[in-house]
Amino acid sequence: MTASAALRTYRDLRRILRGAVDQAKLGYDFSPNSYSYGALNACLAAEQALCALQGALESELGDGIGT
């Protein structure tokens, strides 16, 4: 995978994950139960993993991929 393809993929993942977190927050706000909490928690954990991936990609491809 080229650097530009990795960057494009990362940005797509970040955009999609932001939407999922927003939807999970709305779901929990609307109906706070164990299912909606679990969904929100999973989305937030995925967001943390994506931040770790950003750090790894920046060390491999150079700074600035998060912009």
ABEGO torsion letter per residue (X at the ends): XBAAAAAAAAAAAAAAAAAAAAAAAAAAAABBBAAAAAAAAAAAAAAAAAAAAAAAAAAAAEBGAAX
